């Protein structure tokens, strides 16, 4: 009996020179698993004459695509009509562990010249480890397949968002940024022990640290960019920083021009929410020519410091004037050390609202406002 099929044709790549899996579909057939165990009603038989793929190569990896190629013996090569590609997240290497037979389990591709491109945000996520194995197959006139043995299992990891993907996020963030409000300081909240440690062990200078994994899963700054987190949002009614904070009761405040000025570059880093109505935008301020600046230049969209929707720095009547977006919460990463002598440290009078903490916060993958059409 022919197994039911769920067709899902993949979109063509931007470059016409790429070889693409054509008419790629997800088939709800129970193929034999990597250990060679076959379902009794699968309608699939083994055929030794079909060559087994070996020496699997993965290349041109992006956040939602990769190229795959392999070697195979020439024997019965002309009988091959399809390739079966078993793609699984690394934490779930076992195949066919589904409760229902109508759940797609394999990628089925028509046999095309190698290497071929596998792409599609419906099954690939950025910065995620996968395992992949391949079979060659021959489709019979009755619709059943004969297949080779599975190849060896290969592991690989998808890439971060590219500048193209981040620009899509940037454009979404711009839609909801809202009107601009004035600001005069950047501030950083921590516990008293943090500032005592900075004074005693780091010569009074706060040191950059590696950004955590909060925000978009594919963000190229998570776990890689070193910097110091600052806030700059103000209260609408006072024009001053809020007195509440989730990060500690002691606050370092520094005049905005000390960190953000024409000698710094500004980059867009991320846009996300945590299952809430309000959204966060991560910006990076990097002194021109610094290591942080070089890191961001390769990976992040650069913003005009005088004209953007989130954080601006401009001169009016010989004085630097600063504005921030009203309707998003800005998280600013400064990529160089900052000496405490540039500002002041004082205890705040408000509450420590832990519910607002973004430390290793997971992005809501279902939010239509802050997600783009690539893997989450």
PAFI-779341 format. One record per residue: residue in one letter; x, y, z of N, C-alpha, C in turn. Coordinates in steps of 0.2 Angstrom, whole numbers, always signed. Each point is the difference from the previous one (the first is absolute). Layout:
# residues N
("A"; (X; Y; Z); (X; Y; Z); (X; Y; Z)) ...
This chain:
# residues 376
("X"; (+4; -6; +0); (-4; +6; +0); (+4; +6; +0)) ("X"; (-1; +5; -4); (+4; +6; -1); (-1; +4; +6)) ("X"; (+5; +3; +3); (+0; +4; +6); (-2; +7; -2)) ("X"; (-4; +3; +5); (-2; +7; -2); (+6; +5; +0)) ("X"; (-1; +5; -4); (+6; +5; -1); (-3; +7; +2)) ("X"; (+5; +4; +3); (-1; +7; +1); (+4; +4; -4)) ("X"; (-2; +2; -5); (+5; +4; -5); (+1; +7; +3)) ("X"; (+7; +2; -1); (+2; +6; +3); (+6; +3; -4)) ("X"; (-2; +3; -6); (+5; +2; -4); (+4; +6; +3)) ("X"; (+7; -1; -1); (+5; +5; +2); (+0; +6; -5)) ("X"; (+1; +6; +3); (+1; +6; -4); (+7; +0; -3)) ("X"; (+1; +3; -6); (+6; +0; -4); (+5; +4; +4)) ("X"; (+7; -1; -1); (+5; +5; +3); (+0; +6; -4)) ("X"; (+4; +5; +3); (+0; +6; -3); (+5; -1; -6)) ("X"; (+5; -4; +1); (+5; -1; -5); (-2; -5; -5)) ("X"; (+0; +1; -7); (-2; -5; -5); (+5; -5; -1)) ("X"; (+6; +1; +2); (+5; -4; -1); (+0; -6; +5)) ("X"; (-3; +1; +5); (+0; -6; +6); (-5; -5; -3)) ("X"; (+3; -6; +2); (-4; -6; -2); (-5; -1; +6)) ("X"; (-6; -1; -1); (-5; +0; +5); (-4; -7; +0)) ("X"; (-3; -2; +6); (-4; -5; +0); (-7; +2; -3)) ("X"; (-1; -3; -6); (-7; +2; -3); (-5; -5; +2)) ("X"; (-6; +3; +1); (-6; -4; +2); (+1; -3; +7)) ("X"; (+4; +3; +4); (+1; -3; +6); (-6; -1; +4)) ("X"; (-1; -5; +3); (-6; -1; +4); (+1; -4; +7)) ("X"; (-4; +1; +5); (+0; -3; +6); (-5; -6; -1)) ("X"; (+2; -6; +0); (-4; -6; -1); (-2; -3; +7)) ("X"; (-6; -2; +1); (-3; -3; +6); (+1; -7; -1)) ("X"; (+5; -3; -2); (+1; -7; -1); (+5; -2; +5)) ("X"; (-1; -6; +3); (+4; -3; +5); (+6; -4; -4)) ("X"; (+6; +4; -1); (+6; -3; -3); (+3; -4; +5)) ("X"; (+5; -4; -2); (+4; -4; +5); (+4; +5; +4)) ("X"; (+1; -2; +6); (+4; +5; +4); (+8; -1; -1)) ("X"; (+4; +4; +3); (+7; -1; -1); (+3; -6; +1)) ("X"; (-3; -4; +5); (+2; -7; +2); (-2; -5; -5)) ("X"; (-4; +2; -5); (-2; -5; -5); (-7; -3; +1)) ("X"; (-3; +2; +6); (-7; -3; +1); (-5; +3; -4)) ("X"; (-4; -4; -3); (-5; +2; -4); (-7; -1; +3)) ("X"; (-5; +5; -2); (-7; -1; +2); (-3; -5; -4)) ("X"; (-4; -5; +3); (-3; -5; -4); (-5; +2; -6)) ("X"; (-3; +6; +1); (-4; +3; -5); (+3; +5; -4)) ("X"; (+6; +1; +0); (+3; +6; -3); (+0; -1; -8)) ("X"; (+0; -6; -3); (+0; -1; -7); (+7; +2; -3)) ("X"; (+6; +0; +5); (+6; +1; -2); (+5; -6; +1)) ("X"; (+3; -2; -5); (+5; -6; +0); (+7; +2; -1)) ("X"; (+5; -4; +3); (+7; +2; -2); (+2; -3; -6)) ("X"; (+5; +3; -3); (+2; -3; -7); (+8; +2; +1)) ("X"; (+4; -6; +0); (+7; +1; +1); (+3; +4; -6)) ("X"; (-3; -1; -6); (+3; +3; -6); (+1; +8; +1)) ("X"; (-5; +3; +4); (+1; +7; +0); (+6; +3; +4)) ("X"; (+4; +4; -2); (+6; +2; +4); (-2; +4; +6)) ("X"; (+4; -1; +5); (-1; +3; +7); (+5; +6; +0)) ("X"; (-3; +6; +1); (+3; +6; +1); (+6; +0; +5)) ("X"; (+6; +2; -1); (+5; +1; +5); (+4; +6; -1)) ("X"; (+4; +2; +5); (+4; +6; +0); (-4; +6; -1)) ("X"; (-5; +0; +4); (-5; +6; +0); (+3; +7; +1)) ("X"; (-1; +5; -4); (+3; +6; +1); (-6; +5; +1)) ("X"; (+1; +5; +5); (-5; +5; +1); (+4; +7; -1)) ("X"; (-3; +4; -4); (+4; +7; -1); (-6; +5; -1)) ("X"; (+3; +6; -1); (-4; +6; -1); (-6; +1; +5)) ("X"; (+2; -1; +6); (-5; +0; +6); (-3; +7; +1)) ("X"; (-6; +1; +0); (-3; +6; +3); (-5; -1; +6)) ("X"; (-4; +4; +2); (-4; -1; +5); (-6; -4; -1)) ("X"; (-2; -1; -7); (-5; -4; -2); (+1; -4; -6)) ("X"; (+6; -1; -2); (+2; -4; -6); (+7; -3; +1)) ("X"; (+1; -5; -4); (+7; -3; -1); (+0; -4; -7)) ("X"; (+6; -1; -2); (+1; -4; -6); (+3; -7; +3)) ("X"; (-2; -5; -4); (+2; -7; +2); (+2; -3; -6)) ("X"; (+5; -4; +1); (+3; -4; -6); (+3; -7; +3)) ("X"; (+1; -5; -4); (+3; -6; +2); (+3; -4; -6)) ("X"; (+4; -5; +2); (+2; -4; -5); (-4; -7; +0)) ("X"; (+0; -3; -6); (-3; -7; +0); (+2; -4; -6)) ("X"; (+0; -6; +1); (+2; -5; -6); (-4; +1; -6)) ("X"; (+3; -1; -6); (-3; +1; -6); (-5; -5; -1)) ("X"; (+0; -6; +3); (-4; -6; -1); (-8; +2; +1)) ("X"; (-4; -1; -5); (-7; +1; +0); (-2; +8; +2)) ("X"; (+5; +4; -2); (-1; +7; +2); (-6; +3; -5)) ("X"; (-1; -3; -6); (-5; +3; -4); (-7; -2; +2)) ("X"; (+0; -5; +5); (-7; -2; +3); (-2; +5; +5)) ("X"; (+4; +4; +2); (-2; +5; +6); (-5; +5; -3)) ("X"; (-6; +1; +3); (-5; +5; -1); (+0; +5; +5)) ("X"; (+1; -2; +6); (-1; +5; +6); (+6; -1; +5)) ("X"; (+0; +5; +5); (+4; +0; +6); (-4; +0; +6)) ("X"; (+1; -4; +5); (-3; +1; +6); (+5; +3; +5)) ("X"; (-2; +6; +3); (+4; +3; +4); (-3; +0; +7)) ("X"; (+3; -3; +5); (-2; +0; +7); (+3; +5; +4)) ("X"; (-4; +6; +1); (+3; +6; +4); (-3; +0; +7)) ("X"; (+4; +0; +5); (-3; +1; +7); (+5; +4; +4)) ("X"; (-4; +4; +5); (+4; +4; +4); (+4; -5; +4)) ("X"; (+6; +2; +2); (+5; -4; +3); (-2; -3; +7)) ("X"; (-4; +3; +3); (-3; -2; +7); (-5; -6; -1)) ("X"; (-2; -1; -6); (-5; -6; -2); (+3; -3; -6)) ("X"; (+5; -4; +1); (+3; -4; -6); (-5; -6; -2)) ("X"; (-4; -2; +4); (-4; -6; -2); (-5; +2; -5)) ("X"; (-1; -4; -5); (-5; +2; -6); (-7; -4; +2)) ("X"; (-5; +3; -3); (-6; -3; +0); (-3; -1; +7)) ("X"; (+1; +4; +4); (-3; -1; +7); (-6; +4; +1)) ("X"; (-5; -1; -5); (-6; +4; +0); (-6; -4; +2)) ("X"; (-5; +3; +2); (-6; -4; +3); (-4; -2; -6)) ("X"; (+0; +5; -5); (-5; -1; -6); (+4; -1; -6)) ("X"; (-3; -4; -5); (+4; -1; -6); (+0; +6; -5)) ("X"; (-5; +4; +1); (-1; +6; -5); (+5; +6; +2)) ("X"; (+4; -1; +5); (+5; +5; +1); (+6; -1; -4)) ("X"; (+2; +6; -4); (+6; -1; -5); (+6; -2; +4)) ("X"; (+4; -5; -3); (+6; -2; +3); (+6; +1; -4)) ("X"; (+0; +1; -6); (+6; +0; -4); (-1; +5; -6)) ("X"; (+6; +3; -2); (+0; +4; -6); (+1; -4; -6)) ("X"; (-5; +0; -5); (+1; -4; -6); (+1; +5; -6)) ("X"; (+6; -1; -3); (+2; +4; -5); (+1; -4; -7)) ("X"; (-2; +3; -5); (+2; -3; -7); (+7; +0; -1)) ("X"; (+3; -5; -3); (+7; -1; -1); (+2; +6; -5)) ("X"; (+4; +4; +3); (+3; +6; -4); (+8; +0; +1)) ("X"; (+3; +3; -5); (+8; +0; +1); (+2; +3; +7)) ("X"; (+5; -3; +3); (+3; +3; +6); (+5; +5; -1)) ("X"; (+1; +4; +5); (-4; +1; +6); (-7; +3; -1)) ("X"; (-4; -1; +4); (-7; +3; +0); (-1; +4; +6)) ("X"; (-5; +5; +0); (-1; +4; +5); (-6; -2; +4)) ("X"; (+0; -1; +6); (-6; -1; +4); (-1; +7; +4)) ("X"; (-6; +2; -1); (-2; +6; +3); (-7; +0; +2)) ("X"; (-2; +4; +5); (-7; +0; +2); (-1; +2; +8)) ("X"; (-3; +5; +2); (+0; +2; +7); (-5; -4; +3)) ("X"; (-4; -4; -3); (-5; -4; +4); (+4; -6; +3)) ("X"; (+6; -2; -2); (+3; -5; +4); (+7; +1; +2)) ("X"; (+3; +6; -1); (+6; +2; +2); (+0; +6; +4)) ("X"; (+4; +0; +5); (+0; +6; +5); (+8; +2; +0)) ("X"; (+1; +6; +1); (+7; +3; +1); (+3; -3; +6)) ("X"; (+7; +0; +0); (+4; -2; +5); (-2; -6; +4)) ("X"; (-2; -5; -4); (-2; -6; +3); (+3; -6; -3)) ("X"; (+2; -5; +4); (+4; -6; -2); (-5; -5; -3)) ("X"; (+2; -3; -6); (-4; -5; -3); (+4; -6; -1)) ("X"; (-3; -6; -2); (+3; -6; -2); (-4; -1; -7)) ("X"; (+4; -3; -5); (-3; -1; -6); (+3; -7; -3)) ("X"; (-4; -4; -3); (+2; -6; -3); (-4; +0; -7)) ("X"; (+3; -4; -5); (-3; +0; -6); (-1; -7; -3)) ("X"; (-6; -2; -4); (-1; -6; -3); (-1; +2; -8)) ("X"; (+2; -4; -4); (-2; +0; -7); (-6; -4; -1)) ("X"; (-4; +2; -5); (-7; -4; +0); (-2; +0; -8)) ("X"; (-4; -5; -1); (-2; -1; -7); (-8; -1; +0)) ("X"; (-4; +5; -3); (-7; +0; +1); (-2; -5; -6)) ("X"; (-5; -5; +3); (-3; -5; -5); (-6; +3; -3)) ("X"; (-2; -4; -5); (-7; +2; -4); (-6; +0; +5)) ("X"; (+0; -4; +5); (-5; -1; +5); (+0; +6; +5)) ("X"; (+5; +4; +0); (+1; +5; +5); (+4; -2; +6)) ("X"; (+2; -6; +1); (+5; -2; +5); (+7; +2; -2)) ("X"; (+4; -1; +5); (+7; +2; -1); (+4; -6; +2)) ("X"; (+6; -1; -4); (+5; -4; +3); (+6; +4; +2)) ("X"; (+3; -2; +5); (+5; +5; +3); (+7; -3; +2)) ("X"; (+5; +4; +1); (+6; -2; +2); (+1; -1; +7)) ("X"; (+5; -2; +3); (+1; +1; +7); (+1; +7; +2)) ("X"; (+0; +2; +6); (+1; +7; +2); (+8; +1; +0)) ("X"; (+1; +7; -2); (+7; +2; +1); (+2; +0; +7)) ("X"; (+6; +2; +1); (+2; +2; +7); (-3; +6; +2)) ("X"; (+0; +2; +7); (-4; +6; +2); (+5; +5; +1)) ("X"; (-1; +6; -3); (+4; +6; +1); (-3; +5; +4)) ("X"; (+4; +4; +4); (-3; +5; +4); (+3; +7; -3)) ("X"; (-5; +5; +1); (+2; +7; -2); (-4; +5; +4)) ("X"; (+2; +6; +0); (-4; +5; +3); (-2; +6; -5)) ("X"; (-6; +2; +0); (-2; +6; -4); (+3; +6; +3)) ("X"; (+0; +5; -5); (+3; +6; +2); (-4; +5; +3)) ("X"; (+3; +6; +2); (-4; +6; +3); (-4; +3; -5)) ("X"; (-4; +5; +2); (-3; +5; -5); (+5; +3; -4)) ("X"; (-1; +1; -6); (+4; +5; -4); (-2; +7; +0)) ("X"; (+4; +5; -3); (-2; +7; +0); (-7; +0; -3)) ("X"; (-1; -4; -5); (-7; +1; -4); (-6; -2; +5)) ("X"; (+1; -5; +4); (-5; -2; +5); (-1; +5; +5)) ("X"; (+6; +3; +3); (+0; +5; +5); (-4; +7; -3)) ("X"; (+1; +1; -6); (-3; +6; -3); (-7; -1; +0)) ("X"; (-3; -6; -1); (-7; -2; +0); (-2; +2; +7)) ("X"; (+3; -3; +5); (-2; +2; +7); (+0; +7; +2)) ("X"; (+5; +4; -3); (+1; +7; +1); (-6; +3; -3)) ("X"; (-2; -1; -6); (-6; +3; -3); (-7; -2; +4)) ("X"; (+0; -5; +3); (-6; -2; +4); (+0; +4; +7)) ("X"; (+6; +1; +3); (+1; +4; +6); (-2; +8; -2)) ("X"; (+2; +2; -6); (-1; +7; -1); (-8; +2; +0)) ("X"; (-4; -5; -2); (-7; +1; -1); (-3; +2; +7)) ("X"; (+3; -3; +6); (-3; +1; +6); (+4; +4; +5)) ("X"; (+5; +3; -3); (+5; +4; +5); (-4; +6; +3)) ("X"; (-4; +3; -3); (-4; +6; +3); (+4; +6; -1)) ("X"; (-3; +5; +3); (+3; +7; +0); (+6; +0; +4)) ("X"; (+5; +5; -1); (+6; +1; +4); (-1; +4; +6)) ("X"; (+3; -2; +5); (+1; +4; +6); (+7; +2; +2)) ("X"; (+1; +6; +3); (+7; +2; +2); (+2; -4; +6)) ("X"; (+7; -1; +0); (+4; -4; +5); (+6; +4; +1)) ("X"; (+3; -1; +6); (+6; +4; +2); (+5; -5; +3)) ("X"; (-2; -6; +2); (+5; -4; +3); (-1; -8; -2)) ("X"; (+5; -4; +0); (+0; -7; +0); (+1; -2; +7)) ("X"; (-3; -6; +2); (+0; -2; +6); (+1; -8; +1)) ("X"; (+3; -3; +5); (+1; -7; +1); (-1; -2; +7)) ("X"; (-5; -4; +1); (-2; -2; +7); (+4; -7; +2)) ("X"; (+3; +0; +6); (+3; -6; +2); (-1; +0; +8)) ("X"; (+2; -6; +3); (+0; +0; +7); (+7; +4; +3)) ("X"; (+0; +2; +6); (+5; +4; +3); (+7; -4; -1)) ("X"; (-1; -7; +1); (+6; -4; +0); (+4; +0; -7)) ("X"; (-4; +1; -5); (+3; +1; -7); (+4; +6; -1)) ("X"; (-2; +6; +3); (+4; +6; -1); (+6; -1; +5)) ("X"; (-1; -3; +6); (+6; -1; +4); (+5; -4; -3)) ("X"; (-2; -5; -4); (+5; -5; -3); (+3; +4; -6)) ("X"; (-3; +4; -3); (+3; +4; -6); (+5; +5; +3)) ("X"; (-1; +3; +6); (+5; +5; +2); (+6; -4; +3)) ("X"; (-1; -6; +3); (+5; -3; +3); (+4; -4; -5)) ("X"; (-3; -4; -5); (+4; -4; -4); (+1; +2; -7)) ("X"; (-4; +5; -2); (+1; +3; -7); (+2; +7; -1)) ("X"; (+3; +3; +5); (+2; +7; +0); (-5; +5; -1)) ("X"; (-6; -2; +2); (-6; +5; -1); (-3; +0; -6)) ("X"; (+2; -5; -5); (-3; +0; -7); (-4; -6; -1)) ("X"; (-7; +1; -2); (-4; -6; -1); (+3; -3; -7)) ("X"; (+0; -7; +0); (+3; -3; -5); (-6; -3; -5)) ("X"; (+1; -1; -6); (-4; -3; -5); (-1; -8; +2)) ("X"; (-6; -3; -1); (+0; -7; +1); (-4; -2; -6)) ("X"; (+0; -7; -1); (-4; -3; -6); (-7; +0; +1)) ("X"; (-4; +3; -5); (-7; +0; +1); (-3; -7; +1)) ("X"; (-5; +0; +4); (-4; -6; +1); (-4; -2; -6)) ("X"; (-4; -6; +1); (-4; -2; -6); (-7; +2; +0)) ("X"; (-1; +6; +3); (-7; +3; -1); (-2; +2; -7)) ("X"; (-6; +1; -1); (-2; +3; -7); (-1; -5; -5)) ("X"; (+1; +2; -6); (-1; -5; -6); (+5; -5; +0)) ("X"; (-2; -6; -2); (+4; -6; +1); (+6; +0; -6)) ("X"; (-1; +4; -5); (+5; +1; -5); (+4; +6; +0)) ("X"; (-1; +4; +6); (+4; +6; +0); (+8; -1; +0)) ("X"; (+4; +3; -4); (+7; -1; +0); (+4; +2; +5)) ("X"; (-4; +5; +5); (+4; +2; +5); (+0; -4; +7)) ("X"; (-5; -4; +0); (-1; -5; +6); (+6; -4; +1)) ("X"; (+2; +0; +6); (+6; -5; +1); (+6; +2; -3)) ("X"; (+1; +6; -4); (+6; +2; -4); (+2; +7; +2)) ("X"; (-4; +5; -1); (+1; +6; +1); (+2; +2; +7)) ("X"; (+5; +4; +2); (+2; +2; +6); (-2; +7; +1)) ("X"; (-3; +1; +6); (-2; +7; +1); (-3; +1; +7)) ("X"; (-2; +6; +1); (-3; +2; +7); (-7; +3; -2)) ("X"; (-5; -3; +4); (-7; +2; -1); (-2; +6; +3)) ("X"; (-3; +5; -4); (-3; +6; +3); (-7; +0; -2)) ("X"; (-4; +4; +4); (-7; +2; -2); (+0; +8; -1)) ("X"; (-5; +2; -4); (-1; +7; -1); (-7; +2; +0)) ("X"; (-5; -4; +1); (-7; +2; +0); (-1; +5; +5)) ("X"; (-5; +4; -1); (-2; +5; +5); (-7; -1; +2)) ("X"; (-2; +3; +5); (-8; +0; +2); (-3; +6; -4)) ("X"; (-6; -2; -3); (-3; +5; -4); (-2; +7; +4)) ("X"; (-2; -1; +6); (-2; +6; +4); (+6; +4; +3)) ("X"; (+6; -3; +1); (+5; +3; +3); (+6; +2; -4)) ("X"; (+1; -4; -5); (+6; +0; -5); (+6; -2; +3)) ("X"; (-1; -4; +6); (+6; -2; +3); (+0; -8; +0)) ("X"; (+5; -3; +2); (+0; -8; +0); (-5; -2; +5)) ("X"; (-3; -6; -1); (-4; -3; +6); (+3; -1; +6)) ("X"; (-3; +0; +5); (+3; -2; +7); (+0; -7; +1)) ("X"; (-4; -4; -4); (+0; -8; +1); (+5; -3; -4)) ("X"; (+2; -6; +2); (+5; -3; -5); (+0; -8; +3)) ("X"; (+1; -4; -5); (+1; -7; +2); (+7; -3; +1)) ("X"; (+5; +5; -1); (+7; -2; +1); (+3; +2; +6)) ("X"; (-3; +3; +4); (+4; +2; +6); (-2; +7; +3)) ("X"; (+1; +2; +6); (-2; +6; +3); (+5; +6; -1)) ("X"; (+6; -2; -3); (+5; +5; -1); (+1; +2; -7)) ("X"; (+0; +6; -2); (+0; +2; -7); (+6; +5; -1)) ("X"; (+3; -2; -6); (+5; +4; -3); (-3; +5; -5)) ("X"; (+1; +6; +0); (-3; +5; -5); (+6; +3; -3)) ("X"; (+0; +1; -7); (+5; +4; -3); (-3; +4; -6)) ("X"; (+2; +6; +0); (-2; +4; -6); (+0; -3; -6)) ("X"; (-5; +1; -4); (-1; -4; -7); (+6; +2; -4)) ("X"; (+3; +6; +0); (+5; +1; -5); (+7; -3; +2)) ("X"; (+0; -3; +6); (+6; -3; +2); (+1; -7; -4)) ("X"; (-6; -3; -2); (+0; -7; -3); (-2; +1; -8)) ("X"; (-4; +5; -1); (-3; +0; -7); (+1; +7; -3)) ("X"; (+4; +0; -5); (+2; +6; -3); (+2; -1; -7)) ("X"; (+2; +5; -4); (+3; -1; -7); (+6; -5; -1)) ("X"; (+3; -1; +6); (+6; -5; +0); (-2; -7; +1)) ("X"; (-7; -1; +0); (-2; -7; +1); (-5; -2; -6)) ("X"; (+0; -7; -1); (-5; -2; -5); (-6; -4; +4)) ("X"; (-6; +0; -4); (-6; -3; +3); (-2; -5; -4)) ("X"; (-2; -6; +3); (-2; -6; -4); (-6; -3; +3)) ("X"; (-4; -3; -4); (-7; -3; +2); (+2; -7; +1)) ("X"; (-1; -3; +6); (+2; -7; +2); (-6; -5; +0)) ("X"; (-6; +2; +3); (-6; -5; +0); (-6; +4; +2)) ("X"; (-6; -4; -1); (-6; +2; +1); (-4; -6; +3)) ("X"; (-3; +1; +6); (-3; -6; +3); (-5; +2; +5)) ("X"; (-4; -5; +2); (-5; +1; +6); (+0; -7; +4)) ("X"; (-2; +0; +6); (+0; -6; +4); (-7; -1; +2)) ("X"; (-5; -2; -5); (-7; -1; +1); (-3; +5; +4)) ("X"; (+2; +6; -2); (-3; +6; +3); (-2; +5; -5)) ("X"; (-4; +5; +2); (-2; +5; -5); (+5; +5; -2)) ("X"; (+6; +1; +4); (+5; +5; -1); (+6; -4; -3)) ("X"; (+4; +4; -4); (+5; -3; -4); (+7; +3; +1)) ("X"; (+5; -4; -1); (+7; +3; +2); (+4; +0; -7)) ("X"; (+4; +6; +0); (+4; +1; -6); (+7; +0; +3)) ("X"; (+5; -4; -2); (+7; +0; +2); (+4; +4; -5)) ("X"; (+3; +5; +2); (+5; +5; -4); (+7; -1; +3)) ("X"; (+5; +1; -5); (+7; -1; +2); (+3; +7; -1)) ("X"; (+3; +3; +5); (+5; +6; -1); (+7; -2; +0)) ("X"; (+4; +1; -5); (+7; -2; +0); (+4; +6; -2)) ("X"; (+5; +1; +4); (+5; +6; -2); (+3; -2; -7)) ("X"; (+0; +5; -5); (+3; -1; -6); (+7; -4; +0)) ("X"; (+0; -5; -4); (+6; -4; -1); (+2; -5; +6)) ("X"; (-4; +0; +5); (+1; -5; +5); (-1; -7; -2)) ("X"; (+2; -5; +4); (-2; -7; -1); (-7; -1; -1)) ("X"; (-4; +3; +5); (-7; -1; -1); (-3; +3; -6)) ("X"; (+3; +6; -3); (-3; +3; -6); (+2; -5; -6)) ("X"; (+6; -3; +0); (+2; -5; -5); (-5; -6; +0)) ("X"; (-2; -2; +6); (-4; -6; +0); (-7; +2; -3)) ("X"; (-3; +6; +2); (-6; +1; -2); (-1; +2; -7)) ("X"; (+6; +3; -3); (+0; +2; -7); (-2; -6; -4)) ("X"; (+3; -5; +2); (-1; -6; -5); (-7; -4; +1)) ("X"; (-3; +2; +6); (-6; -5; +1); (-7; +4; +1)) ("X"; (+1; +7; +2); (-6; +3; +1); (-2; +6; -4)) ("X"; (-6; +2; -1); (-2; +6; -4); (+2; +6; +4)) ("X"; (+4; +5; -3); (+2; +6; +3); (-6; +5; -1)) ("X"; (-1; +4; +5); (-5; +5; +0); (+4; +7; +0)) ("X"; (-4; +5; -3); (+3; +7; +0); (-2; +3; +7)) ("X"; (+5; +2; +3); (+0; +2; +7); (-5; +6; +1)) ("X"; (-1; +4; -6); (-4; +6; +0); (-7; -1; -2)) ("X"; (-1; -6; -3); (-6; -1; -4); (-2; -7; +0)) ("X"; (-3; -3; +6); (-3; -6; +0); (-6; +0; +5)) ("X"; (-3; -6; +0); (-7; +0; +4); (+1; -2; +7)) ("X"; (+6; -1; +3); (+1; -3; +7); (+4; +5; +4)) ("X"; (+6; +2; -2); (+4; +4; +4); (+5; +5; -4)) ("X"; (-1; +6; +1); (+3; +5; -4); (+5; +5; +4)) ("X"; (+5; +2; -3); (+4; +5; +3); (+2; +5; -6)) ("X"; (-2; +7; +2); (+1; +5; -5); (+1; +6; +4)) ("X"; (+3; +5; -4); (+2; +6; +3); (-5; +6; -1)) ("X"; (-2; +3; +5); (-5; +6; -1); (+3; +6; +4)) ("X"; (+1; +5; -4); (+3; +6; +4); (+6; -1; +4)) ("X"; (+5; -4; -3); (+6; -2; +3); (+0; -5; +6)) ("X"; (-6; -3; +1); (-1; -4; +5); (-2; -7; -2)) ("X"; (+2; -6; +2); (-2; -6; -2); (-7; -2; +3)) ("X"; (-4; -2; -4); (-7; -1; +2); (-2; -8; -2)) ("X"; (-3; -3; +5); (-1; -7; -1); (-7; -2; +1)) ("X"; (-3; -5; -4); (-6; -2; +0); (-1; -8; +0)) ("X"; (-5; -3; +3); (-1; -7; +0); (-7; -1; -2)) ("X"; (-1; -6; -3); (-7; -2; -2); (-4; -2; +6)) ("X"; (-7; +3; +0); (-4; -1; +5); (-3; -7; +1)) ("X"; (-2; -3; -5); (-4; -6; +0); (+4; -7; +0)) ("X"; (+6; +0; +1); (+4; -6; +1); (+5; +1; +6)) ("X"; (+2; -5; +3); (+5; +0; +5); (+7; -1; -3)) ("X"; (+4; +5; +1); (+7; -1; -3); (+5; -3; +4)) ("X"; (+4; -4; -2); (+5; -3; +3); (+6; +2; -4)) ("X"; (+5; +3; +3); (+6; +3; -3); (+6; -3; +2)) ("X"; (+4; -3; -4); (+6; -3; +1); (+6; +4; -2)) ("X"; (+4; +2; +5); (+6; +4; -1); (+6; -5; +0)) ("X"; (+4; +0; -6); (+5; -5; +0); (+7; +1; +3)) ("X"; (+1; +6; +3); (+6; +1; +3); (-1; +1; +8)) ("X"; (+6; -1; +4); (-1; +1; +7); (-2; +7; +1)) ("X"; (-3; +1; +6); (-3; +7; +2); (+2; +1; +7)) ("X"; (+4; +5; +1); (+2; +2; +7); (-5; +3; +4)) ("X"; (-1; -2; +6); (-5; +3; +5); (+1; +7; +1)) ("X"; (+6; +3; -1); (+1; +7; +1); (-4; +4; -5)) ("X"; (-2; -3; -6); (-3; +4; -5); (-7; +2; +2)) ("X"; (-3; -3; +6); (-7; +1; +2); (+0; -1; +7)) ("X"; (-6; -1; +3); (-2; -1; +7); (-3; -7; +1)) ("X"; (+1; -2; +6); (-4; -6; +3); (-4; +2; +6)) ("X"; (-6; -2; +0); (-4; +2; +5); (-6; -5; +1)) ("X"; (-3; -1; +6); (-5; -5; +1); (-7; +3; -3)) ("X"; (-4; -4; -3); (-6; +2; -3); (-6; -1; +6)) ("X"; (-5; +4; -1); (-5; +0; +5); (-6; -5; -1)) ("X"; (+0; -3; -7); (-6; -4; -2); (+1; -7; +2)) ("X"; (-4; -4; -3); (+0; -8; +1); (+5; -3; -5)) ("X"; (+1; -6; +2); (+4; -5; -4); (-5; -5; -3)) ("X"; (-2; +2; -7); (-5; -4; -3); (+3; -5; -4)) ("X"; (+1; -6; +3); (+3; -6; -3); (-3; -2; -7)) ("X"; (-7; +1; +0); (-4; -2; -6); (+3; +3; -6)) ("X"; (+3; +6; +0); (+2; +4; -6); (+7; -3; -2)) ("X"; (+3; -4; +4); (+7; -2; -2); (+0; -4; -7)) ("X"; (+5; +2; -4); (+1; -4; -7); (+6; -5; +0)) ("X"; (+2; -1; +6); (+6; -5; +0); (-2; -7; -3)) ("X"; (+3; -2; -5); (-1; -6; -4); (-7; -1; -1)) ("X"; (-4; +6; -2); (-7; -1; -1); (-1; -3; -7)) ("X"; (-5; -4; +0); (-2; -3; -7); (-5; +4; -4)) ("X"; (+1; +1; -6); (-4; +3; -4); (-6; -4; -2)) ("X"; (-6; +4; +0); (-6; -3; -2); (+0; -2; -7)) ("X"; (+0; -6; -2); (+1; -2; -8); (-7; +1; -3)) ("X"; (-5; +1; +3); (-7; +1; -3); (-2; +7; -1)) ("X"; (+4; +5; +2); (-2; +7; +0); (+1; +3; -8)) ("X"; (-5; +2; -2); (+0; +2; -7); (+4; +7; -1)) ("X"; (+0; +4; +6); (+3; +6; -1); (+8; +0; +0)) ("X"; (+3; -5; +3); (+7; +0; +1); (+4; -6; -3)) ("X"; (-4; -4; -4); (+3; -6; -3); (+0; +1; -8)) ("X"; (+5; -3; -3); (+1; +0; -7); (-1; -7; -3)) ("X"; (-1; +0; -7); (-1; -7; -3); (+6; -4; -1)) ("X"; (+4; -1; +5); (+5; -5; +0); (-1; -4; +6)) ("X"; (+4; -5; +1); (+0; -5; +6); (+1; +4; +6)) ("X"; (-4; -2; +5); (+0; +4; +7); (+7; -2; +4)) 
